[in-house]
Amino acid sequence: MTPANKSERWREALKFISACPICRGRYEPSAARLFAKKDNASLIHLTCSGCQSNFIAMILEMGPAISSIGMVSELSFADAARLHRAEPFSMDEALEVIEKFKKEDFNLSEFINSK
């Protein structure tokens, strides 16, 4: 396998992710977009051309084997890529959100925009 082909090896796993879990429509392999790669793991995004649902999958290359796991998502490709690059939130920020959720007048949009 040449280095150029090895960098695109995640595409081999698409044959296992061939049908939309929502409408069972067939995914177009060309619709798969890579938004992150580290070592032997690739994160891809697919949008079903039938029902427009989004699917995110992690593809792991383990020697000659390829494994994948995925989930239905509401994230567009741009959202998935942006959130993947975002800094993780701290434990203090998580606890702050929990405390704010307990208040009846909590407004998530205002909280997010204040950060």
MIKEMI-781736 format. One record per atom (N, C-alpha, C): residue number from 1; x, y, z; residue in one letter. Coordinates in steps of 0.001 Angstrom, whole numbers, plus 500000, padded with zeros to 6 digits. Each point is the difference from the previous one (the first is absolute). Example, Ala and Ser with C-alpha at 12.3 -4.5 7.8 and 13.67 -1.06 7.14 Angstrom:
<site vopa="1" u="513190" v="494310" w="507800" vokol="A"/>
<site vopa="1" u="499110" v="501190" w="500000" vokol="A"/>
<site vopa="1" u="500900" v="501200" w="500000" vokol="A"/>
<site vopa="2" u="499650" v="501050" w="499280" vokol="S"/>
<site vopa="2" u="500820" v="501190" w="500060" vokol="S"/>
<site vopa="2" u="499230" v="501090" w="500730" vokol="S"/>
# end
This chain:
<site vopa="1" u="500859" v="498823" w="500000" vokol="M"/>
<site vopa="1" u="499141" v="501177" w="500000" vokol="M"/>
<site vopa="1" u="500904" v="501238" w="500000" vokol="M"/>
<site vopa="2" u="499776" v="500916" w="499096" vokol="T"/>
<site vopa="2" u="500820" v="501208" w="499924" vokol="T"/>
<site vopa="2" u="499574" v="500983" w="501081" vokol="T"/>
<site vopa="3" u="500881" v="500938" w="500389" vokol="P"/>
<site vopa="3" u="499628" v="500980" w="501030" vokol="P"/>
<site vopa="3" u="498758" v="500805" w="499634" vokol="P"/>
<site vopa="4" u="499832" v="500351" w="498726" vokol="A"/>
<site vopa="4" u="498820" v="500765" w="499590" vokol="A"/>
<site vopa="4" u="498734" v="499185" w="500236" vokol="A"/>
<site vopa="5" u="500058" v="498710" w="499668" vokol="N"/>
<site vopa="5" u="498839" v="499143" w="500219" vokol="N"/>
<site vopa="5" u="499754" v="499759" w="501485" vokol="N"/>
<site vopa="6" u="501066" v="499915" w="500794" vokol="K"/>
<site vopa="6" u="499852" v="499760" w="501429" vokol="K"/>
<site vopa="6" u="499266" v="501157" w="500673" vokol="K"/>
<site vopa="7" u="500236" v="501237" w="499552" vokol="S"/>
<site vopa="7" u="499329" v="501144" w="500616" vokol="S"/>
<site vopa="7" u="498508" v="500013" w="499709" vokol="S"/>
<site vopa="8" u="499573" v="499290" w="498981" vokol="E"/>
<site vopa="8" u="498583" v="499927" w="499641" vokol="E"/>
<site vopa="8" u="499400" v="498629" w="500352" vokol="E"/>
<site vopa="9" u="500693" v="499250" w="500831" vokol="R"/>
<site vopa="9" u="499550" v="498651" w="500326" vokol="R"/>
<site vopa="9" u="498640" v="499984" w="500703" vokol="R"/>
<site vopa="10" u="499654" v="501102" w="500679" vokol="W"/>
<site vopa="10" u="498710" v="500076" w="500690" vokol="W"/>
<site vopa="10" u="498845" v="499794" w="499025" vokol="W"/>
<site vopa="11" u="500225" v="500323" w="498736" vokol="R"/>
<site vopa="11" u="498938" v="499828" w="498992" vokol="R"/>
<site vopa="11" u="499613" v="498534" w="499820" vokol="R"/>
<site vopa="12" u="500935" v="499086" w="500309" vokol="E"/>
<site vopa="12" u="499690" v="498565" w="499903" vokol="E"/>
<site vopa="12" u="498866" v="499616" w="500954" vokol="E"/>
<site vopa="13" u="499920" v="500666" w="501132" vokol="A"/>
<site vopa="13" u="498982" v="499673" w="501001" vokol="A"/>
<site vopa="13" u="498614" v="500447" w="499574" vokol="A"/>
<site vopa="14" u="499906" v="500841" w="498995" vokol="L"/>
<site vopa="14" u="498681" v="500495" w="499566" vokol="L"/>
<site vopa="14" u="499088" v="498884" w="499513" vokol="L"/>
<site vopa="15" u="500573" v="498899" w="499550" vokol="K"/>
<site vopa="15" u="499145" v="498895" w="499562" vokol="K"/>
<site vopa="15" u="499206" v="499420" w="501168" vokol="K"/>
<site vopa="16" u="500485" v="500217" w="501240" vokol="F"/>
<site vopa="16" u="499275" v="499543" w="501184" vokol="F"/>
<site vopa="16" u="498986" v="501038" w="500478" vokol="F"/>
<site vopa="17" u="500141" v="501218" w="499527" vokol="I"/>
<site vopa="17" u="499096" v="501091" w="500360" vokol="I"/>
<site vopa="17" u="499262" v="500399" w="498727" vokol="I"/>
<site vopa="18" u="499303" v="499075" w="499408" vokol="S"/>
<site vopa="18" u="499435" v="500251" w="498679" vokol="S"/>
<site vopa="18" u="498552" v="500468" w="500018" vokol="S"/>
<site vopa="19" u="499284" v="499799" w="501119" vokol="A"/>
<site vopa="19" u="498579" v="500348" w="500036" vokol="A"/>
<site vopa="19" u="499695" v="500938" w="501154" vokol="A"/>
<site vopa="20" u="499143" v="500951" w="499752" vokol="C"/>
<site vopa="20" u="499552" v="500950" w="501018" vokol="C"/>
<site vopa="20" u="499190" v="499244" w="501056" vokol="C"/>
<site vopa="21" u="500304" v="500189" w="501287" vokol="P"/>
<site vopa="21" u="499242" v="499307" w="501043" vokol="P"/>
<site vopa="21" u="498587" v="500547" w="500186" vokol="P"/>
<site vopa="22" u="499707" v="501166" w="499422" vokol="I"/>
<site vopa="22" u="498676" v="500597" w="500137" vokol="I"/>
<site vopa="22" u="499058" v="499511" w="498900" vokol="I"/>
<site vopa="23" u="500390" v="500193" w="498753" vokol="C"/>
<site vopa="23" u="499096" v="499660" w="498885" vokol="C"/>
<site vopa="23" u="500458" v="498784" w="499192" vokol="C"/>
<site vopa="24" u="501158" v="499431" w="500357" vokol="R"/>
<site vopa="24" u="500597" v="498845" w="499313" vokol="R"/>
<site vopa="24" u="500446" v="500324" w="498573" vokol="R"/>
<site vopa="25" u="500006" v="501291" w="499634" vokol="G"/>
<site vopa="25" u="500525" v="500395" w="498697" vokol="G"/>
<site vopa="25" u="501498" v="499742" w="499919" vokol="G"/>
<site vopa="26" u="500511" v="499853" w="498800" vokol="R"/>
<site vopa="26" u="501419" v="499713" w="499811" vokol="R"/>
<site vopa="26" u="500814" v="501291" w="500069" vokol="R"/>
<site vopa="27" u="501076" v="499984" w="500771" vokol="Y"/>
<site vopa="27" u="500925" v="501134" w="500038" vokol="Y"/>
<site vopa="27" u="500836" v="499990" w="498727" vokol="Y"/>
<site vopa="28" u="500240" v="501157" w="499484" vokol="E"/>
<site vopa="28" u="500928" v="500147" w="498888" vokol="E"/>
<site vopa="28" u="501397" v="500090" w="500592" vokol="E"/>
<site vopa="29" u="500927" v="499117" w="499619" vokol="P"/>
<site vopa="29" u="501357" v="500068" w="500555" vokol="P"/>
<site vopa="29" u="500657" v="501368" w="499809" vokol="P"/>
<site vopa="30" u="499657" v="500679" w="498935" vokol="S"/>
<site vopa="30" u="500588" v="501320" w="499749" vokol="S"/>
<site vopa="30" u="499492" v="501051" w="500990" vokol="S"/>
<site vopa="31" u="498908" v="499690" w="500719" vokol="A"/>
<site vopa="31" u="499445" v="500942" w="500976" vokol="A"/>
<site vopa="31" u="500745" v="499969" w="501330" vokol="A"/>
<site vopa="32" u="500830" v="498988" w="500203" vokol="A"/>
<site vopa="32" u="500754" v="499886" w="501248" vokol="A"/>
<site vopa="32" u="501106" v="501047" w="500018" vokol="A"/>
<site vopa="33" u="500066" v="500719" w="501124" vokol="R"/>
<site vopa="33" u="501010" v="501055" w="500137" vokol="R"/>
<site vopa="33" u="500768" v="499805" w="501294" vokol="R"/>
<site vopa="34" u="501307" v="500006" w="499893" vokol="L"/>
<site vopa="34" u="500887" v="499860" w="501143" vokol="L"/>
<site vopa="34" u="500112" v="501342" w="500704" vokol="L"/>
<site vopa="35" u="499742" v="500042" w="501326" vokol="F"/>
<site vopa="35" u="500175" v="501265" w="500712" vokol="F"/>
<site vopa="35" u="501067" v="499928" w="501082" vokol="F"/>
<site vopa="36" u="500517" v="498823" w="500298" vokol="A"/>
<site vopa="36" u="501098" v="499900" w="500959" vokol="A"/>
<site vopa="36" u="500706" v="498666" w="499821" vokol="A"/>
<site vopa="37" u="501305" v="500030" w="500224" vokol="K"/>
<site vopa="37" u="500794" v="498777" w="499928" vokol="K"/>
<site vopa="37" u="501147" v="500125" w="500988" vokol="K"/>
<site vopa="38" u="500198" v="498948" w="500786" vokol="K"/>
<site vopa="38" u="501133" v="499952" w="500915" vokol="K"/>
<site vopa="38" u="500452" v="498558" w="500108" vokol="K"/>
<site vopa="39" u="501260" v="499799" w="499731" vokol="D"/>
<site vopa="39" u="500586" v="498668" w="500038" vokol="D"/>
<site vopa="39" u="499169" v="499042" w="499139" vokol="D"/>
<site vopa="40" u="499414" v="498989" w="500626" vokol="N"/>
<site vopa="40" u="499259" v="498996" w="499230" vokol="N"/>
<site vopa="40" u="498484" v="500207" w="500036" vokol="N"/>
<site vopa="41" u="499541" v="501172" w="500458" vokol="A"/>
<site vopa="41" u="498560" v="500277" w="500095" vokol="A"/>
<site vopa="41" u="499610" v="501140" w="499065" vokol="A"/>
<site vopa="42" u="498902" v="499813" w="499291" vokol="S"/>
<site vopa="42" u="499450" v="501024" w="499108" vokol="S"/>
<site vopa="42" u="498552" v="500262" w="500383" vokol="S"/>
<site vopa="43" u="499606" v="501269" w="500024" vokol="L"/>
<site vopa="43" u="498607" v="500372" w="500238" vokol="L"/>
<site vopa="43" u="499417" v="500489" w="498688" vokol="L"/>
<site vopa="44" u="498897" v="499385" w="499590" vokol="I"/>
<site vopa="44" u="499368" v="500382" w="498736" vokol="I"/>
<site vopa="44" u="498562" v="500434" w="500244" vokol="I"/>
<site vopa="45" u="499493" v="500765" w="499063" vokol="H"/>
<site vopa="45" u="498631" v="500502" w="500056" vokol="H"/>
<site vopa="45" u="499309" v="499617" w="498698" vokol="H"/>
<site vopa="46" u="498767" v="499513" w="500124" vokol="L"/>
<site vopa="46" u="499169" v="499656" w="498841" vokol="L"/>
<site vopa="46" u="498645" v="500669" w="500152" vokol="L"/>
<site vopa="47" u="499434" v="500452" w="498890" vokol="T"/>
<site vopa="47" u="498627" v="500496" w="499985" vokol="T"/>
<site vopa="47" u="499227" v="499148" w="499009" vokol="T"/>
<site vopa="48" u="498874" v="499460" w="500437" vokol="C"/>
<site vopa="48" u="499162" v="499168" w="499136" vokol="C"/>
<site vopa="48" u="499344" v="500869" w="498933" vokol="C"/>
<site vopa="49" u="500124" v="499595" w="498768" vokol="S"/>
<site vopa="49" u="499378" v="500772" w="498916" vokol="S"/>
<site vopa="49" u="498480" v="499827" w="499993" vokol="S"/>
<site vopa="50" u="499497" v="498951" w="500667" vokol="G"/>
<site vopa="50" u="498562" v="499766" w="500051" vokol="G"/>
<site vopa="50" u="499298" v="500818" w="501073" vokol="G"/>
<site vopa="51" u="500369" v="499779" w="501263" vokol="C"/>
<site vopa="51" u="499298" v="500651" w="501109" vokol="C"/>
<site vopa="51" u="500779" v="501168" w="500607" vokol="C"/>
<site vopa="52" u="501186" v="500240" w="499520" vokol="Q"/>
<site vopa="52" u="500867" v="501098" w="500461" vokol="Q"/>
<site vopa="52" u="500479" v="499848" w="501439" vokol="Q"/>
<site vopa="53" u="499912" v="498794" w="500575" vokol="S"/>
<site vopa="53" u="500533" v="499796" w="501342" vokol="S"/>
<site vopa="53" u="501529" v="499918" w="499911" vokol="S"/>
<site vopa="54" u="500642" v="500346" w="501097" vokol="N"/>
<site vopa="54" u="501460" v="500008" w="500065" vokol="N"/>
<site vopa="54" u="500488" v="498821" w="500819" vokol="N"/>
<site vopa="55" u="501166" v="499515" w="499650" vokol="F"/>
<site vopa="55" u="500596" v="498847" w="500657" vokol="F"/>
<site vopa="55" u="501481" v="500284" w="500182" vokol="F"/>
<site vopa="56" u="500508" v="499752" w="501209" vokol="I"/>
<site vopa="56" u="501418" v="500177" w="500291" vokol="I"/>
<site vopa="56" u="500557" v="498634" w="500379" vokol="I"/>
<site vopa="57" u="501137" v="499664" w="499411" vokol="A"/>
<site vopa="57" u="500613" v="498705" w="500288" vokol="A"/>
<site vopa="57" u="501478" v="500168" w="500316" vokol="A"/>
<site vopa="58" u="500479" v="499149" w="500912" vokol="M"/>
<site vopa="58" u="501429" v="499896" w="500265" vokol="M"/>
<site vopa="58" u="500466" v="498703" w="499365" vokol="M"/>
<site vopa="59" u="501033" v="500099" w="499206" vokol="I"/>
<site vopa="59" u="500563" v="498832" w="499341" vokol="I"/>
<site vopa="59" u="501398" v="499786" w="500560" vokol="I"/>
<site vopa="60" u="500232" v="498817" w="500520" vokol="L"/>
<site vopa="60" u="501289" v="499645" w="500594" vokol="L"/>
<site vopa="60" u="500720" v="499009" w="499106" vokol="L"/>
<site vopa="61" u="501244" v="500298" w="499713" vokol="E"/>
<site vopa="61" u="500843" v="499088" w="499232" vokol="E"/>
<site vopa="61" u="500889" v="499263" w="500988" vokol="E"/>
<site vopa="62" u="499849" v="498691" w="500045" vokol="M"/>
<site vopa="62" u="500770" v="499180" w="500932" vokol="M"/>
<site vopa="62" u="500778" v="498968" w="499190" vokol="M"/>
<site vopa="63" u="501183" v="500386" w="499555" vokol="G"/>
<site vopa="63" u="500778" v="499121" w="499132" vokol="G"/>
<site vopa="63" u="499248" v="499801" w="498702" vokol="G"/>
<site vopa="64" u="499795" v="498760" w="499616" vokol="P"/>
<site vopa="64" u="499266" v="499755" w="498754" vokol="P"/>
<site vopa="64" u="498479" v="500118" w="500143" vokol="P"/>
<site vopa="65" u="499519" v="500090" w="501239" vokol="A"/>
<site vopa="65" u="498557" v="500060" w="500250" vokol="A"/>
<site vopa="65" u="499516" v="501445" w="500102" vokol="A"/>
<site vopa="66" u="498721" v="500191" w="499668" vokol="I"/>
<site vopa="66" u="499344" v="501300" w="500126" vokol="I"/>
<site vopa="66" u="498718" v="499788" w="500790" vokol="I"/>
<site vopa="67" u="499775" v="500857" w="500996" vokol="S"/>
<site vopa="67" u="498796" v="499922" w="500819" vokol="S"/>
<site vopa="67" u="499332" v="501366" w="500010" vokol="S"/>
<site vopa="68" u="498681" v="500017" w="500141" vokol="S"/>
<site vopa="68" u="499307" v="501292" w="500044" vokol="S"/>
<site vopa="68" u="498865" v="499960" w="501008" vokol="S"/>
<site vopa="69" u="499697" v="501180" w="500504" vokol="I"/>
<site vopa="69" u="498860" v="500192" w="500880" vokol="I"/>
<site vopa="69" u="499426" v="501373" w="499657" vokol="I"/>
<site vopa="70" u="498682" v="500118" w="500020" vokol="G"/>
<site vopa="70" u="499411" v="501268" w="499607" vokol="G"/>
<site vopa="70" u="498731" v="500322" w="500734" vokol="G"/>
<site vopa="71" u="499505" v="501208" w="499731" vokol="M"/>
<site vopa="71" u="498766" v="500444" w="500636" vokol="M"/>
<site vopa="71" u="499292" v="501011" w="499118" vokol="M"/>
<site vopa="72" u="498698" v="500026" w="500106" vokol="V"/>
<site vopa="72" u="499202" v="501019" w="499339" vokol="V"/>
<site vopa="72" u="500239" v="501299" w="500756" vokol="V"/>
<site vopa="73" u="500049" v="501111" w="499277" vokol="S"/>
<site vopa="73" u="500300" v="501282" w="500619" vokol="S"/>
<site vopa="73" u="499185" v="501100" w="499350" vokol="S"/>
<site vopa="74" u="499803" v="501075" w="500728" vokol="E"/>
<site vopa="74" u="499368" v="501187" w="499419" vokol="E"/>
<site vopa="74" u="501045" v="500975" w="499481" vokol="E"/>
<site vopa="75" u="501274" v="499659" w="500154" vokol="L"/>
<site vopa="75" u="501072" v="500894" w="499589" vokol="L"/>
<site vopa="75" u="500246" v="499939" w="498499" vokol="L"/>
<site vopa="76" u="500103" v="501163" w="499388" vokol="S"/>
<site vopa="76" u="500431" v="500067" w="498613" vokol="S"/>
<site vopa="76" u="501501" v="499720" w="499965" vokol="S"/>
<site vopa="77" u="500563" v="499838" w="498810" vokol="F"/>
<site vopa="77" u="501440" v="499800" w="499882" vokol="F"/>
<site vopa="77" u="500753" v="501177" w="500618" vokol="F"/>
<site vopa="78" u="499573" v="501231" w="499689" vokol="A"/>
<site vopa="78" u="500677" v="501199" w="500519" vokol="A"/>
<site vopa="78" u="499929" v="500045" w="501522" vokol="A"/>
<site vopa="79" u="498849" v="499652" w="500585" vokol="D"/>
<site vopa="79" u="499857" v="499989" w="501454" vokol="D"/>
<site vopa="79" u="500910" v="498948" w="500634" vokol="D"/>
<site vopa="80" u="500030" v="498807" w="499419" vokol="A"/>
<site vopa="80" u="500832" v="498926" w="500539" vokol="A"/>
<site vopa="80" u="501472" v="500393" w="499968" vokol="A"/>
<site vopa="81" u="500443" v="500563" w="498893" vokol="A"/>
<site vopa="81" u="501400" v="500416" w="499882" vokol="A"/>
<site vopa="81" u="500315" v="501125" w="500988" vokol="A"/>
<site vopa="82" u="499114" v="500965" w="500128" vokol="R"/>
<site vopa="82" u="500210" v="501129" w="500920" vokol="R"/>
<site vopa="82" u="500051" v="499517" w="501448" vokol="R"/>
<site vopa="83" u="499055" v="499156" w="500393" vokol="L"/>
<site vopa="83" u="499966" v="499522" w="501380" vokol="L"/>
<site vopa="83" u="501187" v="499090" w="500316" vokol="L"/>
<site vopa="84" u="500465" v="499270" w="499012" vokol="H"/>
<site vopa="84" u="501164" v="499146" w="500223" vokol="H"/>
<site vopa="84" u="501241" v="500837" w="500298" vokol="H"/>
<site vopa="85" u="500101" v="501174" w="499393" vokol="R"/>
<site vopa="85" u="501145" v="500890" w="500216" vokol="R"/>
<site vopa="85" u="499862" v="500843" w="501272" vokol="R"/>
<site vopa="86" u="498813" v="500071" w="500568" vokol="A"/>
<site vopa="86" u="499751" v="500856" w="501169" vokol="A"/>
<site vopa="86" u="500754" v="499478" w="501226" vokol="A"/>
<site vopa="87" u="500338" v="500930" w="500874" vokol="E"/>
<site vopa="87" u="500643" v="499637" w="501261" vokol="E"/>
<site vopa="87" u="498994" v="499260" w="500887" vokol="E"/>
<site vopa="88" u="500445" v="498970" w="500703" vokol="P"/>
<site vopa="88" u="499089" v="499314" w="500917" vokol="P"/>
<site vopa="88" u="499620" v="500927" w="501150" vokol="P"/>
<site vopa="89" u="498814" v="499799" w="500546" vokol="F"/>
<site vopa="89" u="499596" v="500828" w="501125" vokol="F"/>
<site vopa="89" u="500510" v="499375" w="501289" vokol="F"/>
<site vopa="90" u="500168" v="500846" w="501014" vokol="S"/>
<site vopa="90" u="500554" v="499548" w="501273" vokol="S"/>
<site vopa="90" u="498906" v="499398" w="500878" vokol="S"/>
<site vopa="91" u="500415" v="499338" w="501054" vokol="M"/>
<site vopa="91" u="499059" v="499437" w="500963" vokol="M"/>
<site vopa="91" u="499213" v="501124" w="500670" vokol="M"/>
<site vopa="92" u="500672" v="501130" w="500288" vokol="D"/>
<site vopa="92" u="499302" v="501140" w="500604" vokol="D"/>
<site vopa="92" u="498896" v="500518" w="499076" vokol="D"/>
<site vopa="93" u="500274" v="500063" w="498689" vokol="E"/>
<site vopa="93" u="498984" v="500449" w="499044" vokol="E"/>
<site vopa="93" u="498824" v="499021" w="499958" vokol="E"/>
<site vopa="94" u="500290" v="498698" w="500059" vokol="A"/>
<site vopa="94" u="498931" v="498994" w="500007" vokol="A"/>
<site vopa="94" u="499119" v="500154" w="501230" vokol="A"/>
<site vopa="95" u="500621" v="500201" w="501158" vokol="L"/>
<site vopa="95" u="499241" v="500186" w="501240" vokol="L"/>
<site vopa="95" u="499190" v="501293" w="499961" vokol="L"/>
<site vopa="96" u="500560" v="501044" w="499391" vokol="E"/>
<site vopa="96" u="499275" v="501268" w="499867" vokol="E"/>
<site vopa="96" u="498729" v="499817" w="499162" vokol="E"/>
<site vopa="97" u="500104" v="499242" w="498930" vokol="V"/>
<site vopa="97" u="498826" v="499742" w="499152" vokol="V"/>
<site vopa="97" u="498944" v="499218" w="500779" vokol="V"/>
<site vopa="98" u="500428" v="499006" w="500760" vokol="I"/>
<site vopa="98" u="499053" v="499204" w="500792" vokol="I"/>
<site vopa="98" u="499258" v="500893" w="500979" vokol="I"/>
<site vopa="99" u="500724" v="500880" w="500669" vokol="E"/>
<site vopa="99" u="499356" v="500910" w="500958" vokol="E"/>
<site vopa="99" u="499039" v="500944" w="499286" vokol="E"/>
<site vopa="100" u="500376" v="500486" w="498843" vokol="K"/>
<site vopa="100" u="499124" v="500917" w="499257" vokol="K"/>
<site vopa="100" u="498758" v="499277" w="499474" vokol="K"/>
<site vopa="101" u="500139" v="498725" w="499621" vokol="F"/>
<site vopa="101" u="498850" v="499221" w="499526" vokol="F"/>
<site vopa="101" u="498936" v="499849" w="501084" vokol="F"/>
<site vopa="102" u="500431" v="500015" w="501239" vokol="K"/>
<site vopa="102" u="499064" v="499844" w="501113" vokol="K"/>
<site vopa="102" u="499081" v="501207" w="500168" vokol="K"/>
<site vopa="103" u="500385" v="501136" w="499439" vokol="K"/>
<site vopa="103" u="499189" v="501211" w="500120" vokol="K"/>
<site vopa="103" u="498926" v="500006" w="498917" vokol="K"/>
<site vopa="104" u="498805" v="500399" w="500379" vokol="E"/>
<site vopa="104" u="498874" v="500001" w="499056" vokol="E"/>
<site vopa="104" u="500173" v="500997" w="498868" vokol="E"/>
<site vopa="105" u="500708" v="501093" w="500252" vokol="D"/>
<site vopa="105" u="500139" v="501041" w="498973" vokol="D"/>
<site vopa="105" u="501276" v="499825" w="499158" vokol="D"/>
<site vopa="106" u="500582" v="498796" w="500012" vokol="F"/>
<site vopa="106" u="501229" v="499742" w="499260" vokol="F"/>
<site vopa="106" u="499759" v="500149" w="498496" vokol="F"/>
<site vopa="107" u="500878" v="500732" w="499346" vokol="N"/>
<site vopa="107" u="499925" v="500196" w="498556" vokol="N"/>
<site vopa="107" u="501328" v="499530" w="499408" vokol="N"/>
<site vopa="108" u="499985" v="498870" w="499300" vokol="L"/>
<site vopa="108" u="501216" v="499395" w="499465" vokol="L"/>
<site vopa="108" u="500697" v="500931" w="499014" vokol="L"/>
<site vopa="109" u="499247" v="500660" w="499126" vokol="S"/>
<site vopa="109" u="500604" v="500898" w="499003" vokol="S"/>
<site vopa="109" u="500770" v="501127" w="500680" vokol="S"/>
<site vopa="110" u="499411" v="500596" w="501023" vokol="E"/>
<site vopa="110" u="500683" v="501076" w="500725" vokol="E"/>
<site vopa="110" u="501263" v="499469" w="500673" vokol="E"/>
<site vopa="111" u="499937" v="498795" w="500567" vokol="F"/>
<site vopa="111" u="501159" v="499414" w="500661" vokol="F"/>
<site vopa="111" u="501127" v="499764" w="499010" vokol="F"/>
<site vopa="112" u="499688" v="499422" w="498845" vokol="I"/>
<site vopa="112" u="501015" v="499724" w="498989" vokol="I"/>
<site vopa="112" u="500617" v="501293" w="499482" vokol="I"/>
<site vopa="113" u="499184" v="500994" w="499745" vokol="N"/>
<site vopa="113" u="500496" v="501260" w="499459" vokol="N"/>
<site vopa="113" u="500811" v="500789" w="501018" vokol="N"/>
<site vopa="114" u="499862" v="499696" w="501292" vokol="S"/>
<site vopa="114" u="500760" v="500719" w="501016" vokol="S"/>
<site vopa="114" u="501421" v="499464" w="500127" vokol="S"/>
<site vopa="115" u="500259" v="498872" w="499411" vokol="K"/>
<site vopa="115" u="501329" v="499363" w="500116" vokol="K"/>
<site vopa="115" u="500957" v="500491" w="498958" vokol="K"/>
# end
